[in-house]
Amino acid sequence: MKVQKLDEAEQDLVDSPFSDVDSLHLHAGTHPRFLGYFRLLSRRFPFAIYDRLTGKIARVHAVLDCRRNPA
């Protein structure tokens, strides 16, 4: 599986663990869905990684700090 980080998610990755995003290479599409996205909760809480599958590419749309209001 290829992993593509979209520009809007790239900014979020500054403080989040890269290893969790890299794990999508093996585990993309296996996480629970949340609001139409797959949601991977980071091993280093409190981050959540939201991705969608397009063919064999997992596109990371956002990496959010779960301590903040998502709005």
Helices and strands as residue ranges (DSSP letters): E 2-5, H 7-12, H 18-22, H 24-27, E 33-34, E 37-41, E 47-54, E 57-65
